[in-house]
Amino acid sequence: MAKVMVVDDAAFMRLRACKVLQDNGHEVVQAENGADAVRQYSEHRPDAVLLDITMPEMDGIAALKEIKKLDPGARVAMVTAMGQQAIVMEALRAGAKDFVLKPFQPDRVLGALQKLLA
């Protein structure tokens, strides 16, 4: 199964995503903000990343760009609240492969992961 990094400043959202992924046999690495995500990515080299957009310290777009510098082949899906379409488009241009709307359904998280790993 895949090693997936879940990045979100809200602990309950991280835990919810982690449970879905672990219940489906995936290994999970967690990060609580963009700067932490860049450090963790460098250390763990996950197969895929679920990256929240709105976070303190370093937002998801900045983190995506830094992760892509580390690994141009990084597979990242953005996690976003409704109404952030312009930001989602910026993320897709920066190299994100998919996005998941909050509050997410487990099937959508797994579908995004499947798309990233395809």
Stockholm file with secondary structure:
# STOCKHOLM 1.0

chainA/1-118         MAKVMVVDDAAFMRLRACKVLQDNGHEVVQAENGADAVRQYSEHRPDAVLLDITMPEMDGIAALKEIKKLDPGARVAMVTAMGQQAIVMEALRAGAKDFVLKPFQPDRVLGALQKLLA
#=GR chainA/1-118 SS CCEEEEECSSHHHHHHHHHHHHHTTCEEEEESSHHHHHHHHHHHCCSEEEEESSCSSSCHHHHHHHHHHHCTTCCEEEEEETTCHHHHHHHHHTTCCEEEEESCCHHHHHHHHHHHHC
#=GC SS_cons         CCEEEEECSSHHHHHHHHHHHHHTTCEEEEESSHHHHHHHHHHHCCSEEEEESSCSSSCHHHHHHHHHHHCTTCCEEEEEETTCHHHHHHHHHTTCCEEEEESCCHHHHHHHHHHHHC
//
